[in-house]
Amino acid sequence: MKTSSRASRDARTKETPEPEISYRRFWRFFLLFLFYFFANASICAYPAEKSEDPSLIIYAPVRVLGNDTIVTNGDQTDTVYEGLEQGKTFEVSLRSREFEPDAPNYTPRISGVMHVENGTYGYQMSILKSNNGDPSQCNRYTFSYDNCVAGEGHFIHTYMHDGNPLPSFEGEPKLVEIPDDIDAFTELLWSSLNEDNKVSLFTRYIDIATGKYETRIVNKNK
């Protein structure tokens, strides 16, 4: 994602028809979660009735505020949205949140925001996780990217690999190559996900110059 100048905050108090991930002239951004990302709409992992805490699976994973596109893996989407609306930064907005309370995994909360304005853009990504499985401490990491190279993006996820409990993601977001074809990219991502665990996929390309975007959504359970 990307964040640019924060001028004209008043103009961003209304939700716009979502700008999206860009590539052609600059770069393409994606933040992937194993959930259904759809702007300003709540989503539900399947099936909802099996969850002990519905707030962990029913939430808006993508929201747009003016020139900002917010993507997360939980209900912190609204936390970031409301924080930006109040004039807070992305990082400060997330100070009120921690990892998910799903012991013993304590799933990290991963979030990103992309800011597009006047043909420029920037993005930030965040992960909030327990201290090596210790819930008494929340470790907070924010990564900011500017002046990105066309065709390059960054990937952040919740866990490093399988385990009991599941080990949280470590290190910086991974550098990835993003092709200039949304359908090819969507297929690559979907086919790379574990067949038993994947639920849905949302991808979007935003043209930084025009703000126009394309979106693809894939659902395993139709």
BELFEN-V782608 format. One record per residue. N is the residue number from 1. PSI is psi in radians with two decimals (NA if undefined). OMEGA is omega as a letter, one per 40 degrees, with the letter a starting at -180 (none if undefined). D_FIRST is the distance of its C-alpha to the first C-alpha in whole Angstrom. Layout:
{{N:PSI:OMEGA:D_FIRST} {N:PSI:OMEGA:D_FIRST}}
This chain:
{{1:3.06:a:0} {2:2.59:a:4} {3:2.33:a:7} {4:-2.78:a:10} {5:2.58:a:14} {6:0.55:i:15} {7:2.75:i:18} {8:1.02:i:20} {9:-0.48:i:19} {10:-0.60:a:22} {11:-0.19:a:20} {12:0.23:a:17} {13:-0.22:i:20} {14:2.55:i:20} {15:2.29:i:18} {16:2.91:a:17} {17:0.85:i:17} {18:1.92:i:14} {19:2.87:a:12} {20:-2.92:a:10} {21:2.28:a:8} {22:2.75:a:9} {23:-0.87:a:12} {24:-0.93:a:15} {25:-0.36:a:15} {26:-1.41:a:12} {27:2.82:i:10} {28:2.44:a:8} {29:2.50:i:5} {30:2.53:i:7} {31:2.04:a:8} {32:2.34:i:11} {33:2.82:a:14} {34:0.80:i:18} {35:3.09:a:18} {36:1.91:a:18} {37:2.02:i:15} {38:2.15:a:16} {39:2.30:i:15} {40:0.47:i:17} {41:2.42:i:20} {42:2.63:i:21} {43:2.85:a:21} {44:2.17:i:24} {45:2.71:a:24} {46:2.25:e:27} {47:2.57:a:30} {48:-0.59:a:29} {49:-0.22:a:33} {50:-0.06:a:32} {51:2.34:i:30} {52:-0.49:i:32} {53:1.66:a:29} {54:-0.44:a:27} {55:-0.32:a:25} {56:-0.25:a:23} {57:-0.21:i:23} {58:1.88:a:23} {59:2.98:i:20} {60:1.89:a:17} {61:-0.34:i:14} {62:2.32:i:12} {63:2.70:a:13} {64:2.25:i:13} {65:1.81:a:14} {66:-2.04:a:15} {67:0.08:a:12} {68:2.26:i:9} {69:2.11:a:8} {70:2.31:i:8} {71:2.28:i:9} {72:3.07:i:11} {73:0.42:i:14} {74:-2.96:a:17} {75:0.07:i:18} {76:-0.14:i:16} {77:-0.80:a:14} {78:-0.60:i:17} {79:-0.79:i:17} {80:-0.79:a:14} {81:-0.88:a:15} {82:-0.63:i:18} {83:-0.82:i:17} {84:-0.65:i:15} {85:-0.53:a:18} {86:0.02:i:20} {87:0.12:i:19} {88:2.82:i:18} {89:2.91:i:14} {90:-0.85:a:12} {91:-0.79:a:14} {92:-0.64:i:17} {93:-0.60:a:16} {94:-0.04:a:16} {95:-0.41:a:19} {96:-0.04:a:21} {97:2.79:i:20} {98:-3.03:i:21} {99:2.91:a:21} {100:2.56:a:22} {101:0.72:a:26} {102:1.18:i:27} {103:2.55:e:29} {104:0.07:a:30} {105:-0.60:a:26} {106:1.09:a:25} {107:2.22:i:21} {108:2.57:i:18} {109:2.10:i:16} {110:2.39:a:12} {111:2.77:i:10} {112:2.71:i:6} {113:2.38:i:5} {114:2.28:a:4} {115:2.15:a:7} {116:2.22:a:9} {117:2.25:i:13} {118:0.73:i:16} {119:0.13:i:15} {120:2.89:a:12} {121:2.87:i:8} {122:2.82:i:6} {123:2.73:i:4} {124:2.59:i:6} {125:2.57:a:7} {126:2.57:i:11} {127:2.28:i:14} {128:2.07:a:17} {129:2.81:i:20} {130:2.85:i:24} {131:1.53:a:26} {132:0.71:i:27} {133:-0.06:i:28} {134:1.94:a:29} {135:-0.08:a:28} {136:-0.21:a:30} {137:2.36:i:27} {138:2.10:i:23} {139:2.29:a:21} {140:2.25:a:18} {141:2.28:i:15} {142:2.33:a:12} {143:2.26:a:10} {144:2.45:a:9} {145:2.32:i:8} {146:2.80:i:9} {147:0.88:a:12} {148:2.75:i:10} {149:2.39:i:13} {150:2.36:i:13} {151:0.00:i:13} {152:2.55:i:11} {153:-3.10:i:8} {154:2.57:a:8} {155:2.28:i:10} {156:2.50:a:11} {157:-3.11:a:14} {158:-0.80:a:17} {159:2.70:i:20} {160:-0.73:a:21} {161:-3.06:a:24} {162:2.78:i:27} {163:3.05:i:29} {164:1.76:e:31} {165:2.95:a:29} {166:2.22:a:26} {167:2.31:a:25} {168:2.69:i:21} {169:2.50:a:18} {170:2.63:i:19} {171:-2.97:i:18} {172:2.76:i:14} {173:2.54:a:12} {174:2.37:i:13} {175:2.28:a:13} {176:2.72:i:13} {177:2.35:a:14} {178:2.04:a:13} {179:2.80:a:16} {180:0.90:a:17} {181:1.83:a:18} {182:-0.62:a:16} {183:-0.71:i:20} {184:-0.69:a:20} {185:-0.74:i:17} {186:-0.77:i:17} {187:-0.71:i:21} {188:-0.80:i:20} {189:-0.83:a:17} {190:-0.74:a:20} {191:-0.33:a:23} {192:-0.28:a:21} {193:2.58:i:21} {194:2.23:a:24} {195:-0.63:a:27} {196:-0.45:a:28} {197:-0.35:a:25} {198:2.53:a:22} {199:-1.05:a:23} {200:2.87:a:20} {201:2.38:i:17} {202:2.20:i:14} {203:2.61:i:13} {204:2.42:i:11} {205:2.30:i:11} {206:2.29:i:11} {207:1.95:a:13} {208:-0.61:a:12} {209:-0.67:a:15} {210:-0.35:a:17} {211:-0.06:i:14} {212:2.63:a:16} {213:2.79:i:14} {214:2.50:a:16} {215:2.48:i:15} {216:2.42:i:17} {217:2.26:i:19} {218:2.26:i:21} {219:2.29:i:23} {220:-0.74:a:26} {221:1.87:a:28} {222:NA:none:29}}
